[in-house]
Amino acid sequence: MKLSDHIKAKGLTEAEFGALIGVSQPMVNKYCNGKAVPRPPRIKEIEQVSGGDVTFSDWFNSEDVPA
């Protein structure tokens, strides 16, 4: 699931989700719009906070990962 879809499904704002993971609303917006990709430790935190809705593999499509 995309982060933006998770945030919308839970009825949160980007600022509220950012507070849960310790980043600013502008950074959450960059994550949601594909302007930035979180580092692996932050991806793991997002996965935990989202209850597994947003996983590591959701950040990368199969074309981005070498075979």
Secondary structure, 3 states (H helix, E strand, C coil): CCHHHHHHHCCCCHHHHHHHHCCCHHHHHHHHCCCCCCCHHHHHHHHHHCCCCCCHHHHCCCCCCCC
